[in-house]
């Protein structure tokens, strides 16, 4: 077949010319929709051949991924098979190195998958307030509520994903399916930018009338956002725990500090993806328009999904077992059904426990739940193989302790909610940044949505200094491994969040005063003669607060929860963020309604110069201070952490 082989390249070139013609005609048709000049206009100066070549670049990247997949399925080449036979003798030498290589490889792919997902998702979020206000003609309050509910759904779906991962599918399939669904949502959102009928017509400046979105247009928008949330829930619920599963290979379990370092650098990769999203992706949206700007996140999500599946053969995949949520519900029902039983410390009391479990007796805290695992009559309550005949009347000690662990952390978990309310304030900072002087040079202006980059840089800086500078130096000075407790770090984060709200209120007060002095009260689009560098401190404080509190929260849940609840542990913070968005929406609507009573201008008016966002942030600062006091009380009531109890036991033995 040598003659045929030599002509295959020519046949491919022939087909490529037909595809090139199809791409050219498609780009020409879509780009001139709505009366715009075609990207591939005969007048090269009026056209946008730069956008056309970006399309080709995106197709080339997709082709590269397709090539990698095809190569993967093709298998080894003939020459590689021969080399493999010759290299079998080296397998013994490599046996100790390969596990380490595989663990590093799979951890990197787990982390990269969520990093690309976040890069895509957070690349959409910063400018969404402007997109909804300008393209969908929404008021500031309406657009903010849409974003709050979208963010709430996005942060709540990891709970659903965790239940599915732990109970029905497994973490690998949950992440994989979530990646595909998220990609579908991003494609739908991108379609809203290129199909004129998918959004309301532009406002008519001559009569100052703006049409609202129709039911179909709003439903289409919500469907795209909903799919993104569902897909993100599948990815975020299991990525952290799935990566931790890879560390169970070889000697990684016995290495001290491996998981703490993994959690820190996992969060660092997350913040790095945010850095790319808030700079490159946002810049593309500002300079190249919504069509190209929303296509980039879709391409990133495609790369995320494909790269995750490519590493499939190397993952450690833990099979799902019984439903965690069902088990927790069984404890509640069983303890209620057995509420008439009397608890005693009698040694003759028999408790139902799993075969091989180290938990034979329940703890003394929340003792009313212990009634769920008391065996009343072994012959009736237990089957011949030792299982409960009715799991809704008799549970294992492990199930009881899992529910206790969850209930015990609820008060401390709730303290992160107000801080999450502060972090979720995404709309106003964009409007604030757009109203000040953002010029770095005469030809370079920072996009308003890119100021969140300072938050991301602050997070990375905090993680790096804490993990690579502070801890090693403290360990050297103390001559033993140094460690700041998770509760202390969470408290520091809440306090820094309080300071961030105070600084934001102070800076906004100055900005609004200048707008009034310069006569811009009725012109919210005007640029105030105030350097955008004034905004940097509030973003940095928010970044330091998030880094200190969020990483500590993740580590706290993983440490205090049983291993069987690892997926739920990784999603608790997201659940808090979800509820925080609803709380933020409630606060926003309450402040809006109360502040405009008596015919006054709302504090959170769409006209940023007429509103009083400085007062609004003072309200958030007051709530943050109350939350800090509440956190201190909850920490005292919680008692010593598991790591502190283990350390105390080791010292007692010495």
Secondary structure as GFF3:
##gff-version 3
##sequence-region A 1 654
A	DSSP	alpha_helix	2	31	.	.	.	ID=ss1
A	DSSP	three_ten_helix	33	35	.	.	.	ID=ss2
A	DSSP	alpha_helix	49	74	.	.	.	ID=ss3
A	DSSP	alpha_helix	78	86	.	.	.	ID=ss4
A	DSSP	three_ten_helix	88	90	.	.	.	ID=ss5
A	DSSP	alpha_helix	91	125	.	.	.	ID=ss6
A	DSSP	alpha_helix	128	135	.	.	.	ID=ss7
A	DSSP	alpha_helix	140	167	.	.	.	ID=ss8
A	DSSP	alpha_helix	171	194	.	.	.	ID=ss9
A	DSSP	three_ten_helix	196	198	.	.	.	ID=ss10
A	DSSP	alpha_helix	215	246	.	.	.	ID=ss11
A	DSSP	three_ten_helix	252	254	.	.	.	ID=ss12
A	DSSP	alpha_helix	258	276	.	.	.	ID=ss13
A	DSSP	pi_helix	277	281	.	.	.	ID=ss14
A	DSSP	alpha_helix	282	310	.	.	.	ID=ss15
A	DSSP	three_ten_helix	312	314	.	.	.	ID=ss16
A	DSSP	alpha_helix	324	337	.	.	.	ID=ss17
A	DSSP	three_ten_helix	367	373	.	.	.	ID=ss18
A	DSSP	alpha_helix	378	381	.	.	.	ID=ss19
A	DSSP	alpha_helix	397	423	.	.	.	ID=ss20
A	DSSP	alpha_helix	427	434	.	.	.	ID=ss21
A	DSSP	beta_strand	436	437	.	.	.	ID=ss22
A	DSSP	beta_strand	439	441	.	.	.	ID=ss23
A	DSSP	beta_strand	444	445	.	.	.	ID=ss24
A	DSSP	three_ten_helix	448	452	.	.	.	ID=ss25
A	DSSP	alpha_helix	453	464	.	.	.	ID=ss26
A	DSSP	pi_helix	465	470	.	.	.	ID=ss27
A	DSSP	alpha_helix	471	478	.	.	.	ID=ss28
A	DSSP	alpha_helix	486	517	.	.	.	ID=ss29
A	DSSP	beta_strand	528	531	.	.	.	ID=ss30
A	DSSP	three_ten_helix	532	535	.	.	.	ID=ss31
A	DSSP	alpha_helix	536	560	.	.	.	ID=ss32
A	DSSP	three_ten_helix	563	565	.	.	.	ID=ss33
A	DSSP	alpha_helix	566	595	.	.	.	ID=ss34
A	DSSP	three_ten_helix	597	599	.	.	.	ID=ss35
A	DSSP	alpha_helix	613	638	.	.	.	ID=ss36
A	DSSP	alpha_helix	642	653	.	.	.	ID=ss37
###
